[in-house]
Amino acid sequence: MSRISVRGFAVASATAVTTVGAVVGVASGNAALPSDDNFEATAADTTLLADIPVGEQAQVQVSSLSEQADVQAAAADSAARKSAEEAARLRAAKDAEAKKEAADKAAKAEKERKEAEAERASRSAVRDASSFSAQGSYSVAEVKAIARQMIPAAQFQCFSNIVDHESGWNYRATNASSGAYGLVQALPGNKMASAGSDWQTNPATQIKWGLSYMNGRYGSPCGAWSFWQSHRWY
């Protein structure tokens, strides 16, 4: 039977050696020595487990197991703490993203509200067709001046683009083949009677009808102009 030294004490065995945890320096306090296939007792003051009184051997083994349990518990606590920290980081990132989306939506809604208010204010500031005195005839410059006072500033250029292509600002323009009539080439022309009985001779009445038509069908003169560019009609 041989005695094998393991980190300060040894277990006597006839066939195998069982290392008991990490019982470090129970009797001597010495550091671990390099291991070979064949262990030897290398220090005179090394205390063998067999040399420890039987009544104390169980206490030594329990102490080793307790130390191992403490190490495992500490490792588990560290892992749990890291997991909790990662979960908190992910929640914070998600909350920040949600707040940003909410802020973006609020900003978009506010922008749309202001634009709608500006559009309403612009429309309320324009003049109605009835506020213009009827004349026997109108020049292109006079017709455009009337249109500028009846159409919201932000929509005037789009309205003008359509009239440029449809009639060249001639309020008596007639399409010989289709019968379309007036500045906006209403088809048939008598549709414009809904805006005034003088639809044939009063450009203000034609502008009023044309603006109503564009707003009703395309949302605005610019909506109508966008459609016109794609289809060459509106």
C-alpha positions as CSV (number, residue, x, y, z in Angstrom):
1,M,0.0,0.0,0.0
2,S,1.4,3.4,-0.9
3,R,0.6,6.9,0.4
4,I,0.0,9.6,-2.2
5,S,0.3,13.3,-1.3
6,V,-2.5,15.5,-2.7
7,R,-2.3,19.3,-2.0
8,G,-1.0,18.8,1.5
9,F,-2.6,15.5,2.5
10,A,-3.1,12.0,1.0
11,V,-5.6,9.2,0.9
12,A,-4.2,5.7,1.5
13,S,-5.6,3.2,-0.9
14,A,-4.7,-0.2,-2.2
15,T,-5.9,0.2,-5.8
16,A,-6.9,3.9,-6.5
17,V,-6.6,7.4,-5.2
18,T,-9.6,9.7,-4.6
19,T,-8.9,13.4,-4.5
20,V,-11.1,15.2,-2.0
21,G,-12.1,18.5,-3.5
22,A,-9.6,21.3,-3.1
23,V,-8.6,20.8,0.5
24,V,-5.8,23.2,0.4
25,G,-3.2,23.1,3.2
26,V,-5.5,21.7,5.9
27,A,-2.5,21.0,8.2
28,S,0.5,22.7,6.5
29,G,-0.8,25.6,4.4
30,N,1.6,24.6,1.6
31,A,0.9,25.5,-2.1
32,A,0.1,22.7,-4.6
33,L,3.1,20.8,-6.0
34,P,3.4,19.6,-9.7
35,S,1.8,16.2,-10.4
36,D,3.3,13.2,-12.1
37,D,1.8,9.8,-12.9
38,N,3.4,8.6,-9.7
39,F,2.9,10.9,-6.7
40,E,5.4,11.1,-4.0
41,A,5.5,12.7,-0.6
42,T,7.8,15.6,-1.0
43,A,7.6,17.6,2.2
44,A,8.4,16.4,5.6
45,D,5.7,18.5,7.2
46,T,3.0,17.2,4.7
47,T,0.0,15.9,6.7
48,L,-1.7,12.8,5.2
49,L,-5.4,12.4,5.5
50,A,-4.7,9.0,7.1
51,D,-2.7,10.9,9.8
52,I,-5.7,13.1,10.7
53,P,-7.8,11.6,13.4
54,V,-10.7,9.7,12.1
55,G,-13.1,12.0,13.9
56,E,-11.8,15.0,12.1
57,Q,-11.6,13.5,8.6
58,A,-15.3,14.0,7.9
59,Q,-15.0,17.6,9.1
60,V,-12.2,18.2,6.6
61,Q,-14.2,16.6,3.7
62,V,-17.4,18.7,4.6
63,S,-15.3,21.8,4.7
64,S,-14.0,21.1,1.2
65,L,-17.5,20.5,-0.2
66,S,-18.7,23.6,1.5
67,E,-16.0,25.7,-0.2
68,Q,-17.0,24.1,-3.6
69,A,-20.6,25.0,-3.0
70,D,-19.7,28.6,-2.1
71,V,-17.7,28.8,-5.4
72,Q,-20.6,27.4,-7.4
73,A,-23.1,29.7,-5.7
74,A,-20.9,32.8,-6.4
75,A,-20.7,31.7,-10.1
76,A,-24.5,31.3,-10.2
77,D,-25.0,34.8,-8.6
78,S,-22.6,36.3,-11.2
79,A,-24.5,34.7,-14.1
80,A,-27.8,35.8,-12.7
81,R,-26.6,39.4,-12.3
82,K,-25.3,39.5,-15.8
83,S,-28.5,38.1,-17.2
84,A,-30.5,40.7,-15.3
85,E,-28.2,43.5,-16.5
86,E,-28.6,42.4,-20.1
87,A,-32.4,42.2,-19.8
88,A,-32.5,45.7,-18.3
89,R,-30.3,47.0,-21.2
90,L,-32.6,45.5,-23.8
91,R,-35.7,46.9,-22.0
92,A,-34.1,50.4,-22.0
93,A,-33.2,50.2,-25.7
94,K,-36.8,49.1,-26.5
95,D,-38.3,51.9,-24.4
96,A,-36.0,54.4,-26.1
97,E,-37.1,53.2,-29.6
98,A,-40.8,53.4,-28.7
99,K,-40.4,56.9,-27.3
100,K,-38.6,58.0,-30.5
101,E,-41.4,56.5,-32.7
102,A,-44.0,58.2,-30.6
103,A,-42.1,61.5,-30.9
104,D,-41.8,61.1,-34.7
105,K,-45.5,60.4,-35.0
106,A,-46.4,63.4,-32.9
107,A,-44.1,65.7,-34.9
108,K,-45.6,64.4,-38.2
109,A,-49.1,65.0,-36.9
110,E,-48.3,68.5,-35.8
111,K,-46.7,69.3,-39.1
112,E,-49.8,68.0,-41.0
113,R,-52.1,70.0,-38.6
114,K,-50.2,73.2,-39.3
115,E,-50.2,72.6,-43.0
116,A,-54.0,72.1,-42.9
117,E,-54.5,75.2,-40.9
118,A,-52.3,77.2,-43.4
119,E,-54.3,75.8,-46.3
120,R,-57.6,76.7,-44.6
121,A,-56.4,80.2,-43.8
122,S,-55.2,80.6,-47.4
123,R,-58.6,79.5,-48.8
124,S,-60.5,81.7,-46.4
125,A,-58.4,84.7,-47.5
126,V,-59.3,84.3,-51.3
127,R,-62.1,86.2,-52.9
128,D,-65.3,84.6,-54.2
129,A,-66.3,85.0,-57.9
130,S,-69.3,87.2,-56.9
131,S,-66.9,89.8,-55.5
132,F,-65.7,90.7,-59.0
133,S,-67.7,93.1,-61.2
134,A,-68.7,91.7,-64.6
135,Q,-67.0,93.2,-67.7
136,G,-67.8,93.0,-71.4
137,S,-64.4,91.4,-72.1
138,Y,-61.2,90.5,-70.3
139,S,-57.5,90.4,-71.2
140,V,-55.3,87.4,-70.3
141,A,-53.6,89.6,-67.7
142,E,-57.0,90.5,-66.2
143,V,-58.1,86.9,-66.1
144,K,-54.8,85.8,-64.4
145,A,-55.2,88.6,-61.8
146,I,-58.7,87.4,-61.0
147,A,-57.4,83.8,-60.6
148,R,-54.6,84.9,-58.3
149,Q,-57.2,86.4,-56.0
150,M,-59.5,83.4,-56.0
151,I,-56.9,80.5,-55.7
152,P,-54.8,79.8,-52.7
153,A,-51.2,81.0,-53.3
154,A,-49.7,77.5,-52.8
155,Q,-52.0,76.1,-55.5
156,F,-52.0,78.9,-58.1
157,Q,-49.0,77.7,-60.1
158,C,-50.6,74.2,-60.5
159,F,-53.9,75.7,-61.6
160,S,-52.1,78.0,-64.0
161,N,-50.2,75.1,-65.5
162,I,-53.4,73.3,-66.3
163,V,-55.1,76.4,-67.8
164,D,-52.0,77.1,-69.9
165,H,-52.3,73.7,-71.5
166,E,-56.1,73.6,-71.7
167,S,-57.0,77.1,-73.0
168,G,-54.0,79.4,-72.9
169,W,-56.1,81.6,-70.5
170,N,-58.8,82.2,-73.1
171,Y,-62.1,82.1,-71.2
172,R,-64.0,81.7,-74.5
173,A,-61.9,78.9,-75.8
174,T,-63.9,76.1,-77.5
175,N,-62.9,72.6,-78.5
176,A,-64.5,72.1,-81.9
177,S,-64.4,68.3,-81.7
178,S,-65.4,67.7,-78.1
179,G,-67.3,70.8,-77.2
180,A,-65.2,71.5,-74.1
181,Y,-65.4,75.2,-73.1
182,G,-63.7,77.9,-71.2
183,L,-60.5,78.3,-69.2
184,V,-60.5,74.8,-67.7
185,Q,-62.2,73.2,-70.8
186,A,-65.2,71.9,-68.9
187,L,-66.9,69.0,-70.8
188,P,-69.6,69.8,-71.5
189,G,-69.3,73.5,-70.9
190,N,-72.7,73.9,-69.4
191,K,-71.4,72.0,-66.3
192,M,-70.1,75.4,-65.2
193,A,-73.7,76.6,-64.8
194,S,-73.5,75.2,-61.2
195,A,-71.1,78.0,-60.4
196,G,-73.1,80.8,-62.1
197,S,-75.4,81.5,-65.0
198,D,-72.8,83.7,-66.6
199,W,-70.3,80.8,-67.1
200,Q,-69.9,81.5,-70.8
201,T,-68.7,85.1,-70.4
202,N,-67.3,85.5,-66.8
203,P,-63.9,84.1,-66.2
204,A,-64.4,84.4,-62.4
205,T,-67.3,82.0,-62.7
206,Q,-65.2,79.6,-64.7
207,I,-62.3,79.8,-62.2
208,K,-64.7,79.1,-59.4
209,W,-66.1,76.0,-61.1
210,G,-62.6,74.8,-62.1
211,L,-61.2,75.2,-58.6
212,S,-64.2,73.3,-57.1
213,Y,-63.8,70.5,-59.7
214,M,-60.0,70.1,-59.0
215,N,-60.5,70.1,-55.2
216,G,-63.4,67.6,-55.4
217,R,-61.8,65.1,-57.8
218,Y,-58.1,65.4,-57.0
219,G,-57.9,67.1,-53.6
220,S,-56.3,70.3,-55.0
221,P,-55.1,72.0,-58.2
222,C,-51.7,70.4,-57.6
223,G,-53.3,67.0,-57.3
224,A,-55.0,67.7,-60.6
225,W,-51.8,68.9,-62.2
226,S,-50.0,65.7,-61.1
227,F,-52.7,63.6,-62.8
228,W,-52.6,65.8,-65.9
229,Q,-48.9,65.3,-66.3
230,S,-49.3,61.5,-66.4
231,H,-52.4,61.4,-68.5
232,R,-52.5,64.6,-70.5
233,W,-56.1,65.2,-69.3
234,Y,-57.7,65.6,-65.9
